[in-house]
Amino acid sequence: MATSVVAAFLAVAPDPWEGAAAALACYGWAAELAAAGAAGPGTLQPRLFDELFRLTPQSASAGARIEVEAARA
């Protein structure tokens, strides 16, 4: 499922690296939210779908974590 989210972000991102990073950060944040309310493995996936659907730019900015390091030569 993560590959579908990455593909959606890459379709609109001007830079593929930034698009992939943003997609995985948003996916991770949605997964954290879904896991917090899941009763077990049978409820995690539907909750993840719901959290991805509810994700807004504001909630993603507030919860997603991205660390950027300079490339080493």
Secondary structure, DSSP 4 states (H G I P E B T S, - for coil): -HHHHHHHHHHH-SSHHHHHHHHHHHHHHHHHHHHHH-SSHHHHHHHHHHHHHH--HHHHHHH------PPP-
